[in-house]
Amino acid sequence: MTSYGKVENQILCARGCGFYGTSSNNNLCSQCYKAFLKEEEAKNVSYKKSSLIFHDDSEGTTKNVESTMKIKQRCMTCKKYPEEHACTYNFKLVGHVTLAKENPPCRSDKLETMI
């Protein structure tokens, strides 16, 4: 059992923030421990992203998974203001194609005979 009322077991936070830490949190207070966990998680995520390499044994080639991501076809200046320069990117056509893919038409069967 843990006892929260004992004063002699209290240890100051290892990061020096002025609060008391616990041995279960690596001598960190609750706020510093949360920040520590976020830092560790960020390190693990960045490590996982950098180590995503696909090995294909049949061809003997190596592909980077991140390089197969979709590349945007817009130019850098027309992201916000497409009217301000002569860009050949057709926003209207891309919008129609995207809507056609995402929203298939919903049509009911036509009745052969009407009452």
N, CA, C and O atoms as a Tinker XYZ file with bonds, in Angstrom:
   460  protein
     1  N      0.825000   -1.181000    0.000000    73     2
     2  CA     0.000000    0.000000    0.000000    64     1     3
     3  C      0.870000    1.246000    0.000000    63     2     4     5
     4  O      1.978000    1.246000    0.537000    81     3
     5  N      0.366000    2.280000   -0.594000    73     3     6
     6  CA     1.089000    3.542000   -0.575000    64     5     7
     7  C      0.494000    4.444000    0.485000    63     6     8     9
     8  O     -0.718000    4.451000    0.698000    81     7
     9  N      1.328000    5.185000    1.132000    73     7    10
    10  CA     0.852000    6.115000    2.151000    64     9    11
    11  C      1.156000    7.521000    1.678000    63    10    12    13
    12  O      2.303000    7.864000    1.394000    81    11
    13  N      0.125000    8.317000    1.600000    73    11    14
    14  CA     0.277000    9.664000    1.084000    64    13    15
    15  C      0.541000   10.685000    2.189000    63    14    16    17
    16  O      0.892000   11.825000    1.888000    81    15
    17  N      0.383000   10.311000    3.446000    73    15    18
    18  CA     0.492000   11.267000    4.524000    64    17    19
    19  C      1.877000   11.402000    5.114000    63    18    20    21
    20  O      2.093000   12.295000    5.933000    81    19
    21  N      2.807000   10.579000    4.749000    73    19    22
    22  CA     4.139000   10.620000    5.350000    64    21    23
    23  C      4.975000   11.722000    4.708000    63    22    24    25
    24  O      5.123000   11.773000    3.487000    81    23
    25  N      5.513000   12.595000    5.540000    73    23    26
    26  CA     6.294000   13.717000    5.055000    64    25    27
    27  C      7.732000   13.312000    4.779000    63    26    28    29
    28  O      8.358000   13.873000    3.879000    81    27
    29  N      8.276000   12.359000    5.521000    73    27    30
    30  CA     9.684000   12.011000    5.370000    64    29    31
    31  C      9.972000   11.273000    4.064000    63    30    32    33
    32  O     11.134000   11.207000    3.662000    81    31
    33  N      8.963000   10.713000    3.381000    73    31    34
    34  CA     9.181000    9.985000    2.133000    64    33    35
    35  C      9.060000   10.881000    0.903000    63    34    36    37
    36  O      9.252000   10.408000   -0.217000    81    35
    37  N      8.749000   12.149000    1.083000    73    35    38
    38  CA     8.559000   13.026000   -0.061000    64    37    39
    39  C      9.902000   13.481000   -0.614000    63    38    40    41
    40  O     10.786000   13.916000    0.125000    81    39
    41  N     10.033000   13.369000   -1.931000    73    39    42
    42  CA    11.258000   13.718000   -2.636000    64    41    43
    43  C     10.910000   14.828000   -3.619000    63    42    44    45
    44  O      9.870000   14.763000   -4.276000    81    43
    45  N     11.742000   15.823000   -3.729000    73    43    46
    46  CA    11.503000   16.882000   -4.703000    64    45    47
    47  C     11.663000   16.334000   -6.117000    63    46    48    49
    48  O     12.393000   15.371000   -6.349000    81    47
    49  N     10.969000   16.966000   -7.049000    73    47    50
    50  CA    10.984000   16.542000   -8.449000    64    49    51
    51  C     12.409000   16.586000   -8.991000    63    50    52    53
    52  O     13.176000   17.495000   -8.675000    81    51
    53  N     12.752000   15.602000   -9.803000    73    51    54
    54  CA    14.106000   15.495000  -10.350000    64    53    55
    55  C     14.407000   16.608000  -11.349000    63    54    56    57
    56  O     15.576000   16.917000  -11.582000    81    55
    57  N     13.389000   17.215000  -11.941000    73    55    58
    58  CA    13.605000   18.306000  -12.891000    64    57    59
    59  C     13.703000   19.665000  -12.201000    63    58    60    61
    60  O     13.979000   20.677000  -12.847000    81    59
    61  N     13.478000   19.684000  -10.899000    73    59    62
    62  CA    13.658000   20.918000  -10.141000    64    61    63
    63  C     12.535000   21.918000  -10.289000    63    62    64    65
    64  O     12.773000   23.124000  -10.215000    81    63
    65  N     11.310000   21.446000  -10.499000    73    63    66
    66  CA    10.198000   22.378000  -10.657000    64    65    67
    67  C      9.643000   22.845000   -9.312000    63    66    68    69
    68  O      8.871000   23.803000   -9.281000    81    67
    69  N     10.002000   22.210000   -8.210000    73    67    70
    70  CA     9.553000   22.632000   -6.895000    64    69    71
    71  C      8.469000   21.758000   -6.301000    63    70    72    73
    72  O      8.178000   21.875000   -5.111000    81    71
    73  N      7.868000   20.894000   -7.083000    73    71    74
    74  CA     6.843000   19.992000   -6.578000    64    73    75
    75  C      7.499000   18.697000   -6.115000    63    74    76    77
    76  O      8.687000   18.469000   -6.340000    81    75
    77  N      6.709000   17.865000   -5.471000    73    75    78
    78  CA     7.221000   16.598000   -4.961000    64    77    79
    79  C      6.994000   15.497000   -5.980000    63    78    80    81
    80  O      5.941000   15.434000   -6.614000    81    79
    81  N      7.978000   14.637000   -6.133000    73    79    82
    82  CA     7.888000   13.517000   -7.047000    64    81    83
    83  C      7.743000   12.210000   -6.301000    63    82    84    85
    84  O      7.892000   12.160000   -5.080000    81    83
    85  N      7.450000   11.150000   -7.039000    73    83    86
    86  CA     7.321000    9.821000   -6.454000    64    85    87
    87  C      8.298000    8.880000   -7.141000    63    86    88    89
    88  O      8.721000    9.113000   -8.274000    81    87
    89  N      8.640000    7.829000   -6.441000    73    87    90
    90  CA     9.586000    6.868000   -7.014000    64    89    91
    91  C      8.964000    6.095000   -8.172000    63    90    92    93
    92  O      9.683000    5.627000   -9.055000    81    91
    93  N      7.643000    5.952000   -8.182000    73    91    94
    94  CA     6.990000    5.250000   -9.288000    64    93    95
    95  C      7.018000    6.081000  -10.574000    63    94    96    97
    96  O      6.872000    5.535000  -11.667000    81    95
    97  N      7.207000    7.400000  -10.445000    73    95    98
    98  CA     7.286000    8.288000  -11.603000    64    97    99
    99  C      8.717000    8.739000  -11.874000    63    98   100   101
   100  O      8.922000    9.824000  -12.418000    81    99
   101  N      9.703000    7.937000  -11.508000    73    99   102
   102  CA    11.122000    8.257000  -11.701000    64   101   103
   103  C     11.512000    9.545000  -10.977000    63   102   104   105
   104  O     12.281000   10.352000  -11.499000    81   103
   105  N     10.979000    9.727000   -9.781000    73   103   106
   106  CA    11.217000   10.910000   -8.944000    64   105   107
   107  C     10.786000   12.205000   -9.626000    63   106   108   109
   108  O     11.386000   13.256000   -9.405000    81   107
   109  N      9.742000   12.128000  -10.457000    73   107   110
   110  CA     9.186000   13.298000  -11.124000    64   109   111
   111  C      7.801000   13.583000  -10.574000    63   110   112   113
   112  O      7.108000   12.674000  -10.118000    81   111
   113  N      7.394000   14.854000  -10.615000    73   111   114
   114  CA     6.021000   15.188000  -10.234000    64   113   115
   115  C      5.098000   14.764000  -11.379000    63   114   116   117
   116  O      5.566000   14.328000  -12.431000    81   115
   117  N      3.799000   14.893000  -11.171000    73   115   118
   118  CA     2.854000   14.399000  -12.171000    64   117   119
   119  C      2.963000   15.171000  -13.481000    63   118   120   121
   120  O      2.890000   14.569000  -14.553000    81   119
   121  N      3.138000   16.492000  -13.420000    73   119   122
   122  CA     3.232000   17.283000  -14.641000    64   121   123
   123  C      4.515000   16.971000  -15.419000    63   122   124   125
   124  O      4.487000   16.812000  -16.640000    81   123
   125  N      5.616000   16.886000  -14.711000    73   123   126
   126  CA     6.889000   16.577000  -15.377000    64   125   127
   127  C      6.884000   15.149000  -15.928000    63   126   128   129
   128  O      7.490000   14.882000  -16.966000    81   127
   129  N      6.205000   14.238000  -15.239000    73   127   130
   130  CA     6.139000   12.862000  -15.706000    64   129   131
   131  C      5.314000   12.770000  -16.991000    63   130   132   133
   132  O      5.657000   12.014000  -17.900000    81   131
   133  N      4.219000   13.547000  -17.065000    73   131   134
   134  CA     3.423000   13.576000  -18.295000    64   133   135
   135  C      4.253000   14.120000  -19.454000    63   134   136   137
   136  O      4.208000   13.591000  -20.565000    81   135
   137  N      5.010000   15.183000  -19.184000    73   135   138
   138  CA     5.873000   15.742000  -20.226000    64   137   139
   139  C      6.954000   14.739000  -20.633000    63   138   140   141
   140  O      7.295000   14.630000  -21.811000    81   139
   141  N      7.486000   14.014000  -19.661000    73   139   142
   142  CA     8.497000   12.991000  -19.931000    64   141   143
   143  C      7.924000   11.892000  -20.826000    63   142   144   145
   144  O      8.584000   11.442000  -21.762000    81   143
   145  N      6.689000   11.461000  -20.534000    73   143   146
   146  CA     6.063000   10.421000  -21.351000    64   145   147
   147  C      5.820000   10.909000  -22.776000    63   146   148   149
   148  O      6.008000   10.155000  -23.730000    81   147
   149  N      5.402000   12.173000  -22.924000    73   147   150
   150  CA     5.185000   12.717000  -24.261000    64   149   151
   151  C      6.494000   12.779000  -25.044000    63   150   152   153
   152  O      6.518000   12.486000  -26.240000    81   151
   153  N      7.583000   13.160000  -24.376000    73   151   154
   154  CA     8.884000   13.205000  -25.039000    64   153   155
   155  C      9.327000   11.816000  -25.477000    63   154   156   157
   156  O      9.843000   11.642000  -26.581000    81   155
   157  N      9.128000   10.836000  -24.615000    73   155   158
   158  CA     9.502000    9.463000  -24.961000    64   157   159
   159  C      8.666000    8.945000  -26.123000    63   158   160   161
   160  O      9.177000    8.263000  -27.011000    81   159
   161  N      7.372000    9.275000  -26.110000    73   159   162
   162  CA     6.500000    8.834000  -27.192000    64   161   163
   163  C      6.906000    9.496000  -28.506000    63   162   164   165
   164  O      6.892000    8.851000  -29.555000    81   163
   165  N      7.264000   10.767000  -28.456000    73   163   166
   166  CA     7.704000   11.471000  -29.662000    64   165   167
   167  C      8.994000   10.864000  -30.203000    63   166   168   169
   168  O      9.164000   10.752000  -31.417000    81   167
   169  N      9.894000   10.476000  -29.321000    73   167   170
   170  CA    11.130000    9.836000  -29.765000    64   169   171
   171  C     10.831000    8.504000  -30.439000    63   170   172   173
   172  O     11.424000    8.179000  -31.468000    81   171
   173  N      9.910000    7.729000  -29.861000    73   171   174
   174  CA     9.566000    6.429000  -30.429000    64   173   175
   175  C      8.883000    6.584000  -31.772000    63   174   176   177
   176  O      9.149000    5.804000  -32.687000    81   175
   177  N      8.002000    7.578000  -31.918000    73   175   178
   178  CA     7.298000    7.783000  -33.180000    64   177   179
   179  C      8.274000    8.213000  -34.260000    63   178   180   181
   180  O      8.204000    7.718000  -35.384000    81   179
   181  N      9.187000    9.130000  -33.941000    73   179   182
   182  CA    10.153000    9.566000  -34.946000    64   181   183
   183  C     11.083000    8.417000  -35.329000    63   182   184   185
   184  O     11.496000    8.315000  -36.484000    81   183
   185  N     11.413000    7.556000  -34.374000    73   183   186
   186  CA    12.250000    6.401000  -34.667000    64   185   187
   187  C     11.507000    5.439000  -35.580000    63   186   188   189
   188  O     12.098000    4.893000  -36.512000    81   187
   189  N     10.217000    5.222000  -35.328000    73   187   190
   190  CA     9.446000    4.307000  -36.157000    64   189   191
   191  C      9.296000    4.847000  -37.564000    63   190   192   193
   192  O      9.376000    4.078000  -38.522000    81   191
   193  N      9.078000    6.168000  -37.723000    73   191   194
   194  CA     8.930000    6.742000  -39.052000    64   193   195
   195  C     10.217000    6.615000  -39.853000    63   194   196   197
   196  O     10.184000    6.319000  -41.047000    81   195
   197  N     11.338000    6.837000  -39.201000    73   195   198
   198  CA    12.597000    6.782000  -39.934000    64   197   199
   199  C     13.008000    5.353000  -40.265000    63   198   200   201
   200  O     13.837000    5.141000  -41.149000    81   199
   201  N     12.447000    4.379000  -39.575000    73   199   202
   202  CA    12.856000    3.001000  -39.810000    64   201   203
   203  C     11.860000    2.220000  -40.657000    63   202   204   205
   204  O     11.940000    0.993000  -40.718000    81   203
   205  N     10.917000    2.907000  -41.314000    73   203   206
   206  CA     9.959000    2.219000  -42.163000    64   205   207
   207  C     10.576000    1.985000  -43.539000    63   206   208   209
   208  O     10.477000    2.834000  -44.425000    81   207
   209  N     11.196000    0.858000  -43.708000    73   207   210
   210  CA    11.792000    0.490000  -44.986000    64   209   211
   211  C     11.263000   -0.884000  -45.362000    63   210   212   213
   212  O     11.256000   -1.807000  -44.547000    81   211
   213  N     10.823000   -1.004000  -46.596000    73   211   214
   214  CA    10.238000   -2.233000  -47.084000    64   213   215
   215  C     11.307000   -3.005000  -47.850000    63   214   216   217
   216  O     11.901000   -2.484000  -48.794000    81   215
   217  N     11.546000   -4.239000  -47.443000    73   215   218
   218  CA    12.527000   -5.085000  -48.114000    64   217   219
   219  C     11.779000   -6.126000  -48.940000    63   218   220   221
   220  O     10.999000   -6.910000  -48.400000    81   219
   221  N     12.015000   -6.131000  -50.224000    73   219   222
   222  CA    11.407000   -7.105000  -51.115000    64   221   223
   223  C     12.484000   -8.116000  -51.480000    63   222   224   225
   224  O     13.398000   -7.813000  -52.247000    81   223
   225  N     12.371000   -9.319000  -50.926000    73   223   226
   226  CA    13.400000  -10.331000  -51.129000    64   225   227
   227  C     13.382000  -10.910000  -52.538000    63   226   228   229
   228  O     14.413000  -11.368000  -53.031000    81   227
   229  N     12.212000  -10.893000  -53.199000    73   227   230
   230  CA    12.143000  -11.501000  -54.515000    64   229   231
   231  C     12.929000  -10.692000  -55.552000    63   230   232   233
   232  O     13.536000  -11.267000  -56.456000    81   231
   233  N     12.918000   -9.358000  -55.425000    73   231   234
   234  CA    13.627000   -8.535000  -56.393000    64   233   235
   235  C     14.960000   -8.043000  -55.854000    63   234   236   237
   236  O     15.810000   -7.590000  -56.620000    81   235
   237  N     15.148000   -8.128000  -54.550000    73   235   238
   238  CA    16.387000   -7.656000  -53.960000    64   237   239
   239  C     16.467000   -6.140000  -53.895000    63   238   240   241
   240  O     17.561000   -5.577000  -53.835000    81   239
   241  N     15.318000   -5.473000  -53.905000    73   239   242
   242  CA    15.313000   -4.014000  -53.859000    64   241   243
   243  C     14.768000   -3.545000  -52.525000    63   242   244   245
   244  O     14.102000   -4.290000  -51.806000    81   243
   245  N     15.062000   -2.311000  -52.215000    73   243   246
   246  CA    14.597000   -1.704000  -50.978000    64   245   247
   247  C     13.809000   -0.454000  -51.326000    63   246   248   249
   248  O     14.279000    0.391000  -52.088000    81   247
   249  N     12.606000   -0.335000  -50.765000    73   247   250
   250  CA    11.772000    0.833000  -51.011000    64   249   251
   251  C     11.528000    1.546000  -49.697000    63   250   252   253
   252  O     11.338000    0.906000  -48.663000    81   251
   253  N     11.532000    2.833000  -49.734000    73   251   254
   254  CA    11.171000    3.619000  -48.566000    64   253   255
   255  C      9.662000    3.820000  -48.604000    63   254   256   257
   256  O      9.129000    4.280000  -49.614000    81   255
   257  N      8.969000    3.484000  -47.526000    73   255   258
   258  CA     7.514000    3.541000  -47.500000    64   257   259
   259  C      7.034000    4.975000  -47.621000    63   258   260   261
   260  O      6.007000    5.227000  -48.252000    81   259
   261  N      7.748000    5.913000  -47.034000    73   259   262
   262  CA     7.315000    7.297000  -47.077000    64   261   263
   263  C      7.408000    7.875000  -48.483000    63   262   264   265
   264  O      6.676000    8.813000  -48.798000    81   263
   265  N      8.269000    7.356000  -49.331000    73   263   266
   266  CA     8.402000    7.889000  -50.677000    64   265   267
   267  C      7.239000    7.469000  -51.564000    63   266   268   269
   268  O      7.058000    8.052000  -52.633000    81   267
   269  N      6.444000    6.482000  -51.163000    73   267   270
   270  CA     5.310000    6.055000  -51.961000    64   269   271
   271  C      4.048000    6.830000  -51.631000    63   270   272   273
   272  O      2.984000    6.537000  -52.176000    81   271
   273  N      4.148000    7.817000  -50.744000    73   271   274
   274  CA     2.979000    8.610000  -50.403000    64   273   275
   275  C      2.585000    9.474000  -51.590000    63   274   276   277
   276  O      3.409000    9.757000  -52.459000    81   275
   277  N      1.325000    9.893000  -51.628000    73   275   278
   278  CA     0.803000   10.687000  -52.724000    64   277   279
   279  C      1.477000   12.055000  -52.758000    63   278   280   281
   280  O      1.568000   12.736000  -51.737000    81   279
   281  N      1.940000   12.445000  -53.920000    73   279   282
   282  CA     2.586000   13.734000  -54.098000    64   281   283
   283  C      1.537000   14.713000  -54.610000    63   282   284   285
   284  O      0.827000   14.421000  -55.571000    81   283
   285  N      1.440000   15.862000  -53.976000    73   283   286
   286  CA     0.466000   16.864000  -54.396000    64   285   287
   287  C      0.909000   17.474000  -55.714000    63   286   288   289
   288  O      2.097000   17.705000  -55.939000    81   287
   289  N     -0.061000   17.731000  -56.581000    73   287   290
   290  CA     0.239000   18.227000  -57.905000    64   289   291
   291  C      0.129000   19.744000  -58.012000    63   290   292   293
   292  O      0.403000   20.301000  -59.075000    81   291
   293  N     -0.262000   20.418000  -56.949000    73   291   294
   294  CA    -0.405000   21.864000  -57.009000    64   293   295
   295  C      0.953000   22.538000  -56.871000    63   294   296   297
   296  O      1.882000   21.987000  -56.281000    81   295
   297  N      1.047000   23.733000  -57.422000    73   295   298
   298  CA     2.285000   24.475000  -57.235000    64   297   299
   299  C      2.264000   25.150000  -55.867000    63   298   300   301
   300  O      1.212000   25.242000  -55.235000    81   299
   301  N      3.400000   25.613000  -55.419000    73   299   302
   302  CA     3.525000   26.139000  -54.064000    64   301   303
   303  C      2.794000   27.463000  -53.876000    63   302   304   305
   304  O      2.384000   27.771000  -52.757000    81   303
   305  N      2.617000   28.246000  -54.914000    73   303   306
   306  CA     2.001000   29.560000  -54.743000    64   305   307
   307  C      0.489000   29.524000  -54.832000    63   306   308   309
   308  O     -0.159000   30.446000  -54.338000    81   307
   309  N     -0.102000   28.512000  -55.432000    73   307   310
   310  CA    -1.557000   28.519000  -55.597000    64   309   311
   311  C     -2.272000   27.740000  -54.508000    63   310   312   313
   312  O     -3.443000   27.400000  -54.679000    81   311
   313  N     -1.617000   27.446000  -53.404000    73   311   314
   314  CA    -2.303000   26.773000  -52.313000    64   313   315
   315  C     -3.395000   27.654000  -51.737000    63   314   316   317
   316  O     -4.487000   27.177000  -51.429000    81   315
   317  N     -3.102000   28.937000  -51.591000    73   315   318
   318  CA    -4.080000   29.837000  -50.998000    64   317   319
   319  C     -4.686000   30.796000  -52.011000    63   318   320   321
   320  O     -5.867000   31.127000  -51.911000    81   319
   321  N     -3.902000   31.247000  -52.981000    73   319   322
   322  CA    -4.362000   32.265000  -53.919000    64   321   323
   323  C     -4.157000   31.803000  -55.360000    63   322   324   325
   324  O     -3.186000   32.212000  -55.997000    81   323
   325  N     -5.047000   30.962000  -55.891000    73   323   326
   326  CA    -4.837000   30.462000  -57.252000    64   325   327
   327  C     -5.097000   31.513000  -58.322000    63   326   328   329
   328  O     -4.653000   31.350000  -59.459000    81   327
   329  N     -5.808000   32.590000  -57.987000    73   327   330
   330  CA    -6.159000   33.584000  -58.994000    64   329   331
   331  C     -5.026000   34.563000  -59.271000    63   330   332   333
   332  O     -5.073000   35.280000  -60.271000    81   331
   333  N     -4.020000   34.614000  -58.425000    73   331   334
   334  CA    -3.008000   35.651000  -58.518000    64   333   335
   335  C     -1.855000   35.328000  -59.469000    63   334   336   337
   336  O     -0.963000   36.159000  -59.635000    81   335
   337  N     -1.844000   34.181000  -60.083000    73   335   338
   338  CA    -0.800000   33.890000  -61.054000    64   337   339
   339  C     -1.353000   32.940000  -62.109000    63   338   340   341
   340  O     -2.440000   32.389000  -61.937000    81   339
   341  N     -0.630000   32.749000  -63.177000    73   339   342
   342  CA    -1.099000   31.932000  -64.296000    64   341   343
   343  C     -0.753000   30.471000  -64.049000    63   342   344   345
   344  O      0.231000   29.958000  -64.581000    81   343
   345  N     -1.564000   29.810000  -63.246000    73   343   346
   346  CA    -1.343000   28.403000  -62.944000    64   345   347
   347  C     -2.221000   27.560000  -63.860000    63   346   348   349
   348  O     -3.362000   27.934000  -64.134000    81   347
   349  N     -1.714000   26.444000  -64.329000    73   347   350
   350  CA    -2.472000   25.586000  -65.233000    64   349   351
   351  C     -3.226000   24.488000  -64.498000    63   350   352   353
   352  O     -3.838000   23.628000  -65.132000    81   351
   353  N     -3.188000   24.505000  -63.179000    73   351   354
   354  CA    -3.868000   23.483000  -62.385000    64   353   355
   355  C     -5.369000   23.721000  -62.455000    63   354   356   357
   356  O     -5.828000   24.826000  -62.165000    81   355
   357  N     -6.145000   22.707000  -62.834000    73   355   358
   358  CA    -7.585000   22.840000  -63.010000    64   357   359
   359  C     -8.292000   22.419000  -61.724000    63   358   360   361
   360  O     -8.549000   21.236000  -61.500000    81   359
   361  N     -8.599000   23.397000  -60.891000    73   359   362
   362  CA    -9.242000   23.125000  -59.613000    64   361   363
   363  C    -10.645000   22.558000  -59.797000    63   362   364   365
   364  O    -11.060000   21.678000  -59.044000    81   363
   365  N    -11.377000   23.053000  -60.790000    73   363   366
   366  CA   -12.759000   22.637000  -61.002000    64   365   367
   367  C    -12.835000   21.161000  -61.398000    63   366   368   369
   368  O    -13.668000   20.423000  -60.872000    81   367
   369  N    -11.987000   20.735000  -62.302000    73   367   370
   370  CA   -11.989000   19.347000  -62.740000    64   369   371
   371  C    -11.592000   18.410000  -61.604000    63   370   372   373
   372  O    -12.198000   17.353000  -61.429000    81   371
   373  N    -10.585000   18.791000  -60.839000    73   371   374
   374  CA   -10.143000   17.967000  -59.714000    64   373   375
   375  C    -11.252000   17.856000  -58.678000    63   374   376   377
   376  O    -11.448000   16.789000  -58.095000    81   375
   377  N    -11.982000   18.946000  -58.439000    73   375   378
   378  CA   -13.102000   18.915000  -57.503000    64   377   379
   379  C    -14.204000   17.983000  -57.976000    63   378   380   381
   380  O    -14.762000   17.229000  -57.179000    81   379
   381  N    -14.527000   18.027000  -59.269000    73   379   382
   382  CA   -15.558000   17.140000  -59.816000    64   381   383
   383  C    -15.140000   15.675000  -59.722000    63   382   384   385
   384  O    -15.954000   14.821000  -59.369000    81   383
   385  N    -13.899000   15.380000  -60.029000    73   383   386
   386  CA   -13.407000   13.999000  -59.969000    64   385   387
   387  C    -13.414000   13.491000  -58.531000    63   386   388   389
   388  O    -13.797000   12.349000  -58.277000    81   387
   389  N    -12.993000   14.329000  -57.597000    73   387   390
   390  CA   -12.967000   13.935000  -56.186000    64   389   391
   391  C    -14.371000   13.664000  -55.677000    63   390   392   393
   392  O    -14.600000   12.671000  -54.987000    81   391
   393  N    -15.317000   14.539000  -56.011000    73   391   394
   394  CA   -16.701000   14.329000  -55.573000    64   393   395
   395  C    -17.308000   13.087000  -56.212000    63   394   396   397
   396  O    -18.073000   12.373000  -55.563000    81   395
   397  N    -16.983000   12.819000  -57.463000    73   395   398
   398  CA   -17.518000   11.634000  -58.128000    64   397   399
   399  C    -16.996000   10.358000  -57.486000    63   398   400   401
   400  O    -17.728000    9.373000  -57.390000    81   399
   401  N    -15.740000   10.358000  -57.046000    73   399   402
   402  CA   -15.183000    9.174000  -56.396000    64   401   403
   403  C    -15.757000    8.974000  -55.004000    63   402   404   405
   404  O    -16.077000    7.851000  -54.615000    81   403
   405  N    -15.888000   10.068000  -54.249000    73   403   406
   406  CA   -16.313000    9.961000  -52.857000    64   405   407
   407  C    -17.820000    9.795000  -52.699000    63   406   408   409
   408  O    -18.270000    9.212000  -51.712000    81   407
   409  N    -18.607000   10.292000  -53.648000    73   407   410
   410  CA   -20.064000   10.244000  -53.533000    64   409   411
   411  C    -20.668000    9.546000  -54.745000    63   410   412   413
   412  O    -21.017000   10.209000  -55.721000    81   411
   413  N    -20.797000    8.234000  -54.702000    73   411   414
   414  CA   -21.420000    7.543000  -55.833000    64   413   415
   415  C    -22.905000    7.912000  -55.909000    63   414   416   417
   416  O    -23.526000    8.196000  -54.884000    81   415
   417  N    -23.469000    7.909000  -57.110000    73   415   418
   418  CA   -24.879000    8.302000  -57.245000    64   417   419
   419  C    -25.808000    7.286000  -56.581000    63   418   420   421
   420  O    -25.581000    6.078000  -56.650000    81   419
   421  N    -26.846000    7.795000  -55.945000    73   419   422
   422  CA   -27.853000    6.949000  -55.296000    64   421   423
   423  C    -29.125000    7.039000  -56.116000    63   422   424   425
   424  O    -29.833000    8.044000  -56.057000    81   423
   425  N    -29.421000    6.005000  -56.875000    73   423   426
   426  CA   -30.606000    5.991000  -57.725000    64   425   427
   427  C    -31.410000    4.740000  -57.429000    63   426   428   429
   428  O    -30.862000    3.658000  -57.221000    81   427
   429  N    -32.686000    4.912000  -57.418000    73   427   430
   430  CA   -33.555000    3.757000  -57.204000    64   429   431
   431  C    -33.890000    3.123000  -58.552000    63   430   432   433
   432  O    -33.703000    3.737000  -59.603000    81   431
   433  N    -34.385000    1.890000  -58.508000    73   431   434
   434  CA   -34.796000    1.218000  -59.728000    64   433   435
   435  C    -36.039000    1.903000  -60.283000    63   434   436   437
   436  O    -36.945000    2.273000  -59.537000    81   435
   437  N    -36.067000    2.064000  -61.590000    73   435   438
   438  CA   -37.219000    2.701000  -62.207000    64   437   439
   439  C    -38.359000    1.693000  -62.300000    63   438   440   441
   440  O    -38.159000    0.512000  -62.583000    81   439
   441  N    -39.522000    2.189000  -62.058000    73   439   442
   442  CA   -40.702000    1.332000  -62.147000    64   441   443
   443  C    -41.086000    1.143000  -63.606000    63   442   444   445
   444  O    -41.095000    2.092000  -64.389000    81   443
   445  N    -41.401000   -0.092000  -63.957000    73   443   446
   446  CA   -41.775000   -0.361000  -65.337000    64   445   447
   447  C    -43.219000    0.043000  -65.595000    63   446   448   449
   448  O    -43.567000    0.508000  -66.681000    81   447
   449  N    -44.025000   -0.137000  -64.611000    73   447   450
   450  CA   -45.430000    0.244000  -64.789000    64   449   451
   451  C    -45.822000    1.220000  -63.701000    63   450   452   453
   452  O    -45.450000    1.046000  -62.540000    81   451
   453  N    -46.540000    2.203000  -64.055000    73   451   454
   454  CA   -47.031000    3.188000  -63.095000    64   453   455
   455  C    -48.518000    2.943000  -62.885000    63   454   456   457
   456  O    -49.247000    2.641000  -63.830000    81   455
   457  N    -48.948000    3.070000  -61.684000    73   455   458
   458  CA   -50.372000    2.852000  -61.370000    64   457   459
   459  C    -51.126000    4.134000  -61.541000    63   458   460
   460  O    -52.338000    4.170000  -61.328000    81   459
